[in-house]
Amino acid sequence: MLLYREIDPHVALRPFVQCLWLWRTSPSYRWRKRERILPDGCTELLFDLGNPTCQTATDSRVLSESNSKFAGQLTSAFEFQSVGTMNMLGVRFHAHGIFPFLKQPLAELTDRVVALEEIWPSLSNELSPHSLAASDDRQRIESVERVLLRLLHKQELQPEPHLQNAVKCISANAGLISIEQLAREIGLGKRQLERIFSLQVGVSPKHYARITRLQGILRLLQRADKFDWPNIVVNCRFYDQSHLTRDFKQLTGLTPTEFFGSDQTMARLLLSGQRTTHFYNTC
């Protein structure tokens, strides 16, 4: 049995945090041979509340074995294999959300999952998985939010306004905007925009727009009863179906037909992005 739940963050954290989430499996849950995680434009804090699970990526990316981790931006999908019972708490930040807290170049952490104590030792000490595991779910969420809120108010943190506007603009256009147009709309030069994205997001604005576009395609395909390719190609502004398939595969590792024709449990669960007061329950 796999249980997954997303929780809306405290209102003061919403400019920075997309959601908090809980993910656990029962001892009887049988993992797929591999699970696939897709790029979504977000970074995350990960707290393993139970016995550490064994996770091995299938490419060159390194997954820290620490119980407290930071997951940087993904440029493309990766597969990992887990063994054991999962019990995790996560904080999913908006693309621009973690930098005001972390103040570390995000490009250095792209495609990496690192021990939290390596890059944010004070938070790692204050929010240890051992202390969080001793509480119930509500108390855990409140503990994490309380620490982030204290940092937010103590340091008077604010998202970088040009970057925040750029992320909103890309989202409003479903990723279908040129970087030249984006730079003009937010009042920055192209190179300055690219430097801000590298520093505070971890990927280029062009690649972030591609990820946003991918997420829109995935949601569109997931809702569709059948693949109406001509309509999808037009709506997503691709030259043709082969262009869509090529771009999709570069980011996910699969064609759309392969992705939706296979058992991509975790990828599709995370894609749903719904907030609920109940656990998702997948046997």
C-alpha positions as CSV (number, residue, x, y, z in Angstrom):
1,M,0.0,0.0,0.0
2,L,1.3,3.4,-1.0
3,L,0.0,6.5,0.8
4,Y,0.6,10.0,-0.5
5,R,-0.8,13.3,0.7
6,E,-0.1,17.0,-0.1
7,I,-0.8,19.8,2.3
8,D,-1.1,23.5,1.5
9,P,1.6,25.6,3.3
10,H,0.9,28.4,5.8
11,V,-0.3,31.5,3.9
12,A,2.9,33.4,4.7
13,L,5.0,30.6,3.1
14,R,3.0,30.4,-0.1
15,P,5.2,32.8,-2.1
16,F,8.1,30.3,-1.5
17,V,6.5,26.9,-0.8
18,Q,4.3,25.0,-3.2
19,C,3.2,22.3,-0.8
20,L,4.3,20.0,2.0
21,W,3.8,16.3,1.5
22,L,3.8,12.9,3.2
23,W,4.7,9.7,1.5
24,R,4.7,6.3,3.1
25,T,4.4,2.7,2.2
26,S,3.3,-0.3,4.3
27,P,5.7,-3.1,5.0
28,S,3.8,-5.3,2.5
29,Y,4.1,-2.7,-0.4
30,R,6.0,-4.2,-3.3
31,W,8.1,-1.7,-5.1
32,R,8.3,-1.6,-8.9
33,K,11.7,-2.5,-10.1
34,R,12.2,1.1,-10.8
35,E,10.3,4.4,-10.1
36,R,10.6,7.4,-12.4
37,I,10.7,11.0,-11.2
38,L,10.1,13.7,-13.8
39,P,11.4,17.3,-13.8
40,D,8.8,19.7,-12.4
41,G,10.7,22.9,-11.9
42,C,10.8,22.6,-8.1
43,T,13.4,21.9,-5.4
44,E,12.6,19.9,-2.2
45,L,13.6,19.2,1.4
46,L,13.3,15.5,2.2
47,F,13.1,14.0,5.7
48,D,13.2,10.2,6.0
49,L,11.2,9.5,9.2
50,G,11.7,5.8,9.3
51,N,14.5,3.4,8.6
52,P,16.6,4.8,5.7
53,T,15.4,3.3,2.4
54,C,17.9,2.1,-0.1
55,Q,17.7,4.2,-3.2
56,T,19.9,3.8,-6.2
57,A,19.7,6.0,-9.3
58,T,20.1,4.4,-12.7
59,D,22.2,7.2,-14.2
60,S,25.3,9.1,-12.9
61,R,23.2,11.2,-10.4
62,V,24.1,10.7,-6.8
63,L,21.4,10.2,-4.1
64,S,22.5,11.0,-0.6
65,E,22.0,8.3,2.0
66,S,21.4,10.9,4.7
67,N,18.0,10.9,6.5
68,S,17.7,14.7,5.7
69,K,18.3,15.7,2.1
70,F,18.0,18.5,-0.4
71,A,16.9,17.7,-3.9
72,G,17.9,20.2,-6.6
73,Q,16.3,20.9,-9.9
74,L,16.1,18.1,-12.4
75,T,17.0,18.7,-16.0
76,S,15.5,15.4,-17.1
77,A,13.9,12.4,-15.6
78,F,15.7,9.8,-13.6
79,E,14.8,6.3,-12.3
80,F,15.6,5.1,-8.9
81,Q,15.1,1.8,-7.1
82,S,13.9,1.6,-3.5
83,V,14.0,-1.2,-1.0
84,G,12.2,-1.2,2.3
85,T,9.4,0.7,3.9
86,M,9.1,4.4,3.0
87,N,8.1,7.1,5.5
88,M,9.0,10.6,4.3
89,L,8.1,14.2,4.8
90,G,8.9,16.7,2.1
91,V,8.8,20.4,1.4
92,R,8.3,21.3,-2.2
93,F,9.5,24.9,-3.1
94,H,8.5,27.0,-6.0
95,A,11.3,27.4,-8.6
96,H,12.3,30.7,-7.0
97,G,11.4,29.8,-3.4
98,I,14.4,28.1,-1.8
99,F,17.1,30.6,-2.7
100,P,16.1,33.4,-0.2
101,F,16.4,30.8,2.6
102,L,19.5,28.9,1.3
103,K,21.4,31.7,-0.4
104,Q,23.6,29.2,-2.3
105,P,24.0,29.1,-6.1
106,L,21.3,26.6,-7.2
107,A,23.1,25.6,-10.4
108,E,25.7,23.8,-8.2
109,L,22.9,21.6,-6.9
110,T,21.1,20.8,-10.1
111,D,20.5,17.1,-10.7
112,R,21.8,16.3,-7.2
113,V,20.3,15.0,-4.0
114,V,22.7,16.0,-1.2
115,A,22.8,15.7,2.6
116,L,21.0,18.7,4.1
117,E,23.8,19.1,6.7
118,E,26.3,19.8,3.9
119,I,24.5,22.9,2.6
120,W,22.1,23.9,5.5
121,P,23.5,22.5,8.8
122,S,21.5,24.8,11.1
123,L,18.2,23.5,9.6
124,S,19.4,20.0,9.6
125,N,20.1,20.2,13.3
126,E,16.8,21.9,14.1
127,L,14.7,19.6,12.0
128,S,16.2,16.1,12.6
129,P,14.2,13.2,11.3
130,H,14.5,11.7,14.8
131,S,12.6,14.6,16.4
132,L,10.0,14.8,13.6
133,A,9.4,11.0,13.8
134,A,8.4,11.4,17.5
135,S,5.4,13.5,16.5
136,D,2.2,12.9,14.5
137,D,1.6,14.2,11.0
138,R,0.0,17.5,12.0
139,Q,2.8,18.2,14.5
140,R,5.5,17.4,12.0
141,I,4.0,19.9,9.5
142,E,3.7,22.5,12.1
143,S,7.3,22.0,13.3
144,V,8.7,22.5,9.7
145,E,6.5,25.5,9.1
146,R,7.4,27.1,12.4
147,V,11.1,26.9,11.6
148,L,10.6,28.3,8.1
149,L,8.3,31.1,9.3
150,R,10.8,32.1,12.0
151,L,13.5,32.4,9.3
152,L,11.2,34.2,7.0
153,H,10.3,36.9,9.6
154,K,13.7,37.1,11.3
155,Q,15.5,37.8,8.0
156,E,12.5,39.6,6.3
157,L,12.9,37.3,3.3
158,Q,11.3,38.1,0.0
159,P,11.4,36.4,-3.4
160,E,13.5,38.3,-6.0
161,P,10.7,40.3,-7.8
162,H,12.0,40.0,-11.3
163,L,12.5,36.3,-10.9
164,Q,9.1,35.8,-9.3
165,N,7.5,37.7,-12.2
166,A,9.4,35.7,-14.8
167,V,8.3,32.4,-13.2
168,K,4.7,33.6,-13.1
169,C,4.9,34.8,-16.8
170,I,6.3,31.4,-17.9
171,S,3.5,29.6,-16.1
172,A,0.8,32.0,-17.4
173,N,2.1,31.2,-20.9
174,A,2.4,27.4,-20.3
175,G,6.1,27.7,-21.1
176,L,5.3,29.0,-24.6
177,I,7.2,32.2,-24.5
178,S,10.6,33.1,-26.0
179,I,13.4,34.2,-23.6
180,E,13.7,37.5,-25.5
181,Q,10.0,38.2,-25.0
182,L,10.2,37.1,-21.4
183,A,13.1,39.5,-20.7
184,R,11.3,42.4,-22.3
185,E,8.1,41.7,-20.3
186,I,9.9,41.7,-16.9
187,G,12.3,44.5,-17.7
188,L,15.6,42.7,-17.7
189,G,18.3,42.0,-20.3
190,K,18.5,38.4,-21.6
191,R,21.9,37.7,-20.0
192,Q,20.9,39.2,-16.7
193,L,17.8,37.0,-16.7
194,E,19.9,33.9,-17.5
195,R,22.3,34.7,-14.6
196,I,19.4,35.1,-12.1
197,F,17.9,31.8,-13.2
198,S,21.2,30.0,-12.9
199,L,21.9,31.4,-9.5
200,Q,18.4,31.3,-7.9
201,V,16.6,28.5,-9.8
202,G,19.4,26.2,-11.0
203,V,18.4,25.9,-14.7
204,S,18.2,28.4,-17.6
205,P,14.9,30.2,-18.2
206,K,14.7,28.3,-21.5
207,H,15.0,25.0,-19.8
208,Y,12.5,26.0,-17.1
209,A,10.1,27.0,-19.8
210,R,10.5,23.5,-21.4
211,I,9.8,21.8,-18.1
212,T,6.7,24.0,-17.6
213,R,5.6,23.1,-21.1
214,L,6.1,19.4,-20.3
215,Q,4.0,19.6,-17.2
216,G,1.2,21.2,-19.2
217,I,1.4,18.4,-21.8
218,L,1.4,15.7,-19.1
219,R,-1.7,17.2,-17.5
220,L,-3.4,17.5,-20.8
221,L,-2.6,13.9,-21.8
222,Q,-3.6,12.6,-18.4
223,R,-7.1,14.1,-18.6
224,A,-7.6,13.0,-22.2
225,D,-9.7,9.9,-23.0
226,K,-7.6,9.3,-26.0
227,F,-4.6,10.9,-27.6
228,D,-6.0,13.5,-30.1
229,W,-2.6,14.2,-31.5
230,P,-3.5,17.0,-34.0
231,N,-5.3,18.9,-31.3
232,I,-2.5,18.4,-28.7
233,V,0.1,19.5,-31.3
234,V,-1.8,22.7,-32.0
235,N,-2.6,23.5,-28.4
236,C,1.0,23.0,-27.3
237,R,2.4,24.8,-30.4
238,F,4.6,22.1,-31.7
239,Y,5.5,21.9,-35.4
240,D,4.2,18.3,-35.6
241,Q,3.7,15.2,-33.6
242,S,7.3,14.0,-34.0
243,H,8.6,17.3,-32.6
244,L,6.3,16.8,-29.5
245,T,7.4,13.2,-29.1
246,R,11.1,14.2,-29.3
247,D,10.8,17.0,-26.8
248,F,8.8,14.8,-24.4
249,K,11.3,11.9,-24.6
250,Q,14.3,14.2,-23.9
251,L,12.8,15.3,-20.6
252,T,11.0,12.1,-19.5
253,G,13.1,9.3,-21.2
254,L,9.9,7.9,-22.7
255,T,7.6,8.7,-25.6
256,P,4.0,9.8,-24.6
257,T,2.7,6.5,-25.6
258,E,5.3,4.6,-23.6
259,F,4.7,6.8,-20.6
260,F,1.0,6.4,-20.4
261,G,1.1,2.8,-21.5
262,S,3.3,1.8,-18.6
263,D,2.9,1.6,-14.8
264,Q,4.4,5.0,-13.8
265,T,2.9,5.0,-10.4
266,M,5.0,7.7,-8.7
267,A,5.3,10.0,-11.7
268,R,1.6,10.0,-12.3
269,L,0.8,10.4,-8.6
270,L,3.0,13.4,-8.2
271,L,1.6,14.8,-11.4
272,S,-1.9,14.9,-10.0
273,G,-0.9,17.8,-7.8
274,Q,-4.1,17.8,-5.8
275,R,-4.4,19.0,-2.2
276,T,-6.5,16.7,0.0
277,T,-7.1,16.1,3.6
278,H,-7.0,12.3,2.9
279,F,-4.2,10.0,1.9
280,Y,-4.0,8.8,-1.7
281,N,-4.2,5.0,-1.4
282,T,-2.6,3.0,-4.1
283,C,-2.3,-0.8,-3.6
